[in-house]
Amino acid sequence: MSTITELQESAWEVEGRHDLDALLEYFHPDATFHQSNGDVYRGHAEIRAMTERFLREFPGCETEILSEYGDGETSAAIEFRATLTDPEGNVSALQGVQLVEVKDGKFKSVRGYEEQPVPVAEAA
């Protein structure tokens, strides 16, 4: 398992617990997070706000890494599958890729490319 895979798995576990203070420790203070819709979030305050919105939309989130491509130390493409639960208890599946750049053991840049969440009944 690479350093980036370990870092990403740990960050997603913390996010799943809704511990945003701990999650932000995984990011450089000036980190950037690019979403597939074109939105870009810079720094801890904007990344926190983005994550808070996501967790309101999907308070239940479990993410599994399917594969990793890259050197695993400073950059990688992480293919993942997430199971998302909305506030009403509806479950959806989502797959995507995150391109990550790590510096000094923290995320410097993340670029996310995801499919739209699909209700689990339709995803099967």
Secondary structure, DSSP 4 states (H G I P E B T S, - for coil): --HHHHHHHHHHHHHHTT-HHHHHTTEEEEEEEE-TTS-EEEHHHHHHHHHHHHHHH-SEEEEEEEEEEE-SSSEEEEEEEEEEE-TT--EEEEEEEEEEEEETTEEEEEEEEEPPPEEHHHH-
